[in-house]
Amino acid sequence: MDWVFLIGAGLFEVAGVIGINKMKDSKGMIPLLIMIAGFSLSFLLLNQSLQTISLGTAYSVWTGIGSAGSALIGILFYGDSKSWKRILFISMIISATVGLKLVS
């Protein structure tokens, strides 16, 4: 169950980043609430996952999901570059994250 919490933490980190991106376009309360809720839930779930998953593994997986997820959201919805090099390095982040799960 702690791995589910950790994956959820990474996904809520992506939601927080989406809130940051929305804040640059709109100064309303909704983007601020998305950002605060996303990061708050992310930290809460990360903390819960640390009950059984080592800090190094949990932090690496959490940041990997957040980094790759944010980059993919940028490509899919915000017009970021879709170059093969960018896709290659995002794939490397995902591969390393999966590798950490397999060896832990």
ZAZA-534701 format. One record per residue: residue in one letter; x, y, z of N, C-alpha, C in turn. Coordinates in Angstrom, 3 decimals, padded with zeros to 6 digits. Each point is the difference from the previous one (the first is absolute). Layout:
N
SITE  resn    n.east   n.north      n.up   ca.east  ca.north     ca.up    c.east   c.north      c.up
SITE     a         X         Y         Z         X         Y         Z         X         Y         Z
...
//
This chain:
104
SITE  resn    n.east   n.north      n.up   ca.east  ca.north     ca.up    c.east   c.north      c.up
SITE     m   000.821  -001.203   000.000  -000.821   001.203   000.000   000.861   001.261   000.000
SITE     d   001.186  -000.079   000.613   000.855   001.184   000.050   000.491   000.417  -001.383
SITE     w   000.135  -000.960  -000.917   000.376   000.359  -001.366  -001.132   000.761  -000.686
SITE     v  -001.232  -000.338   000.314  -001.146   000.738  -000.545   000.038   001.442   000.532
SITE     f   000.303   000.156   001.290   000.127   001.339   000.575   001.112   000.782  -000.694
SITE     l   001.108  -000.661  -000.270   001.135   000.672  -000.632  -000.335   000.431  -001.428
SITE     i  -000.653  -000.852  -000.754  -000.403   000.375  -001.357  -001.007   001.144   000.050
SITE     g  -000.943  -000.068   000.942  -000.948   001.105   000.181   000.704   001.295   000.352
SITE     a   001.026  -000.089   000.843   000.771   001.190   000.369   000.630   000.634  -001.233
SITE     g   000.557  -000.834  -000.881   000.592   000.519  -001.234  -001.028   000.644  -000.900
SITE     l  -001.173  -000.602  -000.091  -001.059   000.563  -000.846  -000.526   001.317   000.564
SITE     f  -000.128   000.088   001.330  -000.439   001.271   000.587   001.077   001.076  -000.133
SITE     e   001.273  -000.409  -000.063   001.049   000.980  -000.269  -000.194   000.599  -001.389
SITE     v  -000.359  -000.838  -000.955  -000.280   000.491  -001.353  -001.189   000.968   000.035
SITE     a  -001.019  -000.319   000.788  -001.150   000.909   000.132   000.442   001.347   000.566
SITE     g   000.901  -000.023   000.976   000.524   001.254   000.549   000.734   000.817  -001.049
SITE     v   000.757  -000.667  -000.841   000.725   000.693  -001.070  -000.986   000.587  -001.012
SITE     i  -001.068  -000.727  -000.282  -001.037   000.536  -000.889  -000.590   001.271   000.618
SITE     g  -000.223  -000.013   001.310  -000.491   001.194   000.680   000.955   001.174  -000.147
SITE     i   001.306  -000.260   000.105   000.990   001.066  -000.197  -000.106   000.559  -001.408
SITE     n  -000.119  -000.889  -000.987  -000.090   000.450  -001.387  -001.274   000.806  -000.243
SITE     k  -001.097  -000.424   000.612  -001.258   000.741  -000.141   000.084   001.380   000.661
SITE     m   000.791   000.102   001.077   000.127   001.279   000.704   000.666   001.058  -000.855
SITE     k   000.875  -000.404  -000.909   000.656   000.996  -000.849  -000.980   000.598  -001.009
SITE     d  -001.042  -000.779  -000.366  -001.004   000.487  -000.940  -001.148   000.730   000.690
SITE     s  -000.358  -000.446   001.204  -001.146   000.549   000.707   000.379   000.200   001.465
SITE     k  -000.274   001.156   000.516   000.366   000.296   001.391  -001.141  -000.290   000.976
SITE     g  -000.987  -000.790  -000.417  -001.141  -000.305   000.854   000.337  -000.992   001.103
SITE     m  -001.004  -000.317   000.785   000.155  -000.904   001.133   000.068  -001.472  -000.419
SITE     i  -000.654  -000.359  -001.092  -000.053  -001.408  -000.405   001.398  -000.562  -000.272
SITE     p   000.834   000.658  -000.800   001.352  -000.541  -000.206   000.802  -000.094   001.306
SITE     l  -000.166   000.969   000.872   000.691  -000.029   001.287  -000.459  -001.199   000.833
SITE     l  -001.300  -000.247   000.015  -000.533  -001.141   000.746   000.455  -001.335  -000.595
SITE     i   000.070  -000.067  -001.341   000.503  -001.215  -000.654   001.446  -000.245   000.415
SITE     m   000.798   001.044  -000.014   001.406  -000.133   000.375   000.148  -000.434   001.460
SITE     i  -000.689   000.673   000.895   000.110  -000.316   001.430  -000.510  -001.410   000.280
SITE     a  -001.155  -000.353  -000.577  -000.555  -001.339   000.222   000.914  -001.072  -000.589
SITE     g   000.499   000.239  -001.192   000.872  -000.979  -000.646   001.251  -000.282   000.813
SITE     f   000.695   001.059   000.406   001.237  -000.199   000.759  -000.271  -000.515   001.414
SITE     s  -001.083   000.447   000.606  -000.335  -000.483   001.349  -000.293  -001.493  -000.004
SITE     l  -000.843  -000.433  -000.928  -000.313  -001.426  -000.098   001.231  -000.809  -000.393
SITE     s   000.842   000.591  -000.838   001.227  -000.677  -000.395   000.893  -000.281   001.207
SITE     f   000.222   001.013   000.828   000.844  -000.181   001.187  -000.644  -000.958   001.001
SITE     l  -001.309   000.080   000.143  -000.703  -000.896   000.914   000.166  -001.464  -000.424
SITE     l  -000.199  -000.267  -001.283   000.137  -001.369  -000.495   001.457  -000.461   000.006
SITE     l   000.915   000.909  -000.297   001.423  -000.356   000.075   000.360  -000.407   001.422
SITE     n  -000.442   000.770   000.961   000.259  -000.319   001.397  -000.566  -001.368   000.367
SITE     q  -001.195  -000.289  -000.468  -000.619  -001.292   000.296   000.803  -001.146  -000.615
SITE     s   000.493   000.206  -001.213   000.755  -001.063  -000.670   001.330  -000.284   000.693
SITE     l   000.526   000.975   000.713   001.286  -000.178   000.679  -000.085  -000.933   001.205
SITE     q  -001.203  -000.481   000.316  -000.144  -000.948   001.095   000.721  -001.315  -000.299
SITE     t   000.030  -000.400  -001.272   000.655  -001.266  -000.360   001.016   000.117  -001.127
SITE     i  -000.020   001.079  -000.744   000.934   000.170  -001.122   001.149   000.894   000.470
SITE     s   001.221  -000.380  -000.349   001.152   000.783   000.438  -000.039   001.401  -000.601
SITE     l   000.584   000.944   000.723  -000.025   001.406  -000.410   000.602   000.196  -001.383
SITE     g   001.158  -000.600  -000.251   000.665   000.184  -001.286  -000.847  -000.484  -001.163
SITE     t  -000.576  -001.170   000.144  -000.854  -000.553  -001.059  -001.266   000.839  -000.157
SITE     a  -000.658   000.314   001.100  -001.251   000.761  -000.067   000.226   001.373  -000.629
SITE     y   001.048   000.688   000.419   000.257   001.341  -000.535   000.326  -000.069  -001.485
SITE     s   000.793  -000.991  -000.399   000.354  -000.136  -001.413  -001.224  -000.298  -000.859
SITE     v  -000.847  -000.899   000.467  -001.212  -000.334  -000.759  -000.942   001.198  -000.045
SITE     w  -000.163   000.667   001.127  -000.886   001.177   000.081   000.445   001.094  -000.964
SITE     t   001.284   000.333   000.018   000.490   001.051  -000.900  -000.004  -000.460  -001.451
SITE     g   000.232  -001.300  -000.224  -000.054  -000.517  -001.368  -001.388   000.125  -000.598
SITE     i  -001.005  -000.394   000.774  -001.386   000.130  -000.473  -000.331   001.473  -000.224
SITE     g   000.389   000.838   000.935  -000.289   001.431  -000.130   000.688   000.623  -001.204
SITE     s   001.275  -000.331  -000.205   000.753   000.573  -001.123  -000.517  -000.492  -001.342
SITE     a  -000.107  -001.316  -000.135  -000.469  -000.563  -001.268  -001.452   000.405  -000.265
SITE     g  -000.833  -000.066   001.036  -001.402   000.370  -000.165  -000.181   001.452  -000.405
SITE     s   000.750   000.887   000.641  -000.090   001.420  -000.342   000.488   000.263  -001.418
SITE     a   001.079  -000.676  -000.396   000.505   000.167  -001.362  -001.013  -000.509  -001.022
SITE     l  -000.626  -001.143   000.283  -001.008  -000.532  -000.921  -001.236   000.893  -000.083
SITE     i  -000.429   000.550   001.119  -001.130   000.942  -000.008   000.356   001.225  -000.845
SITE     g   001.229   000.473   000.149   000.446   001.140  -000.806  -000.042  -000.300  -001.488
SITE     i   000.431  -001.196  -000.370  -000.011  -000.395  -001.408  -001.434  -000.145  -000.507
SITE     l  -000.836  -000.663   000.775  -001.358  -000.307  -000.461  -000.938   001.205  -000.006
SITE     f   000.142   000.901   000.990  -001.004   001.051   000.161   000.519   001.434  -000.106
SITE     y   001.311   000.203   000.109   000.503   001.368   000.046   000.991   000.331  -001.113
SITE     g   000.094  -000.849  -001.002   000.811   000.314  -001.171   001.501  -000.098   000.194
SITE     d   000.466  -000.725   001.002   001.440  -000.193   000.165   000.540  -000.846  -001.150
SITE     s   001.299   000.089  -000.211   000.661  -000.717  -001.084  -000.248  -001.509   000.077
SITE     k  -000.206  -000.603  -001.177  -000.188  -001.447  -000.093   001.199  -000.670  -000.659
SITE     s   001.160   000.576   000.146   001.181  -000.543  -000.666   000.334  -001.397   000.518
SITE     w   000.658  -000.778  -000.837   000.342  -001.375   000.376   000.935  -000.024   001.193
SITE     k   000.855   001.019   000.136   000.921   000.047   001.138  -000.772   000.174   001.312
SITE     r  -000.979   000.848  -000.031  -000.826   000.230   001.195  -000.747  -001.277   000.398
SITE     i  -000.589  -000.666  -000.991  -000.710  -001.252   000.249   000.975  -001.056   000.524
SITE     l   001.207  -000.056  -000.554   001.008  -000.956   000.450   000.314   000.194   001.486
SITE     f   000.226   001.236   000.407   000.371   000.246   001.390  -001.171  -000.198   000.956
SITE     i  -001.201   000.305  -000.429  -001.177  -000.315   000.823  -000.104  -001.514   000.171
SITE     s   000.244  -000.743  -001.074  -000.012  -001.468   000.070   001.061  -000.517   000.952
SITE     m   001.150   000.650   000.026   001.073  -000.403   000.912  -000.413   000.227   001.451
SITE     i  -000.697   001.096   000.283  -000.491   000.256   001.359  -000.971  -001.101   000.413
SITE     i  -000.920  -000.335  -000.894  -000.986  -001.037   000.301   000.692  -001.351   000.197
SITE     s   000.961  -000.323  -000.860   000.737  -001.265   000.133   000.740  -000.090   001.321
SITE     a   000.642   001.100   000.397   000.720  -000.004   001.273  -000.956  -000.150   001.172
SITE     t  -001.160   000.622  -000.087  -000.997  -000.102   001.063  -000.505  -001.433   000.125
SITE     v  -000.299  -000.631  -001.112  -000.443  -001.397   000.017   001.133  -000.890   000.520
SITE     g   001.227   000.284  -000.410   001.149  -000.765   000.475   000.144   000.058   001.500
SITE     l  -000.201   001.167   000.599   000.067   000.123   001.454  -001.058  -000.861   000.677
SITE     k  -001.174  -000.062  -000.595  -001.063  -000.838   000.577   000.396  -001.472  -000.073
SITE     l   000.609  -000.402  -001.097   000.356  -001.406  -000.188   001.113  -000.452   000.937
SITE     v   000.917   000.893   000.356   001.117  -000.402   000.857  -000.261   000.232   001.483
SITE     s  -001.106   000.643   000.323  -000.262   000.260   001.432  -000.934  -001.022   000.596
//
